[in-house]
Amino acid sequence: MTRNRVESYGAFAYAYDKALGQRFFKSVRRLLRESLDKYPVRGAKTHLDVACGTGLAVDFFRAEGWRSVGVDASLPMLQMARGRAPQLVAGDYRALPFRAPFARITCLYDSLNHLKDRVELASAFRSMRRLMGPDSLLLFDMNHPDIYPAVWGMREPFVATGRDYHLEIATTWRKREGIGHALVTGWADLPGSERVEIHERHEQRAYREREIVESLTDANLAPVEILDFDPYDESGTVDAEGVKLFFVCRAKS
Ligand SMILES: C[S@@+](CC[C@H](N)C(=O)[O-])C[C@H]1O[C@@H](n2cnc3c(N)ncnc32)[C@H](O)[C@@H]1O
């Protein structure tokens, strides 16, 4: 089989879905269901999934009877989402291309840790706040900051292999800047295509809970609940006070 570097991001989206996205979603689904039960919707069941990736949350909300739209900045991710989600939009979460409010907005799997500073984080929250009415809720998770030195600082790469993909994620942690760096390599046999090589880099910034709450306040949002969330039962095996933080927020009037 020939190898092709040009389409590498599409191959990562495919391997991401199989190795990471579906696994994470299995776990976060419980929190979503609990929040839907705990905070029943009053009006129209409208949902926006911000940074929707491969469309797993859109699929979940639609199965629960919601009208759901996904938005993401990555065309390969949106391409992968097409099989699950009929309504998808390309866009940046700091300037969301919608007008009408949504009853529920989600932003899952540490998608907001991709933002490099607090100003950017507040601008993403502001953009979501503009799409919220008095009864809307924003549900999102971000990485607990301890997870960066404890997991991103590890020497061994994360490795996942399936029948049609192989993924290796080697991470480093720059404590002074609070930035984690990931080098993603591997390959995927895309359906109906040849084997495609994966080679890309990602960065994430660690935020303390206090910084996240301050950024929410800057955007006129208020947390209703902040939960510790451990999608892979890592507590006890890593030297960290927490793994992820899951927020439920309302718009302040
Ligand atoms: C770790 S994935 C999570 C995807 C999905 N939420 C899930 O749970 O599988 C992070 C996603 O954030 C998206 N993303 C990163 N920066 C973005 C931005 N500025 N605007 C919109 N999406 C962004 C990426 O394209 C990617 O799909």
The ligand as a Gaussian input file, in Angstrom:
#p B3LYP/6-31G(d) Opt

LIG

0 1
 C      -10.419000      16.601000      21.423000
 S      -11.433000      17.035000      20.087000
 C      -13.052000      16.849000      20.813000
 C      -14.115000      16.594000      19.810000
 C      -15.504000      16.264000      20.373000
 N      -16.011000      17.333000      21.195000
 C      -15.489000      14.961000      21.125000
 O      -15.970000      14.939000      22.282000
 O      -15.040000      13.942000      20.574000
 C      -11.220000      18.795000      20.022000
 C      -12.023000      19.440000      18.923000
 O      -11.943000      20.856000      19.074000
 C      -11.938000      21.410000      17.787000
 N      -11.432000      22.802000      17.867000
 C      -10.211000      23.196000      18.288000
 N      -10.107000      24.543000      18.211000
 C      -11.312000      24.995000      17.748000
 C      -11.832000      26.289000      17.458000
 N      -11.079000      27.402000      17.621000
 N      -13.096000      26.405000      17.026000
 C      -13.862000      25.285000      16.829000
 N      -13.412000      24.030000      17.063000
 C      -12.158000      23.890000      17.528000
 C      -11.036000      20.483000      16.984000
 O      -11.196000      20.631000      15.594000
 C      -11.516000      19.123000      17.515000
 O      -12.552000      18.593000      16.744000

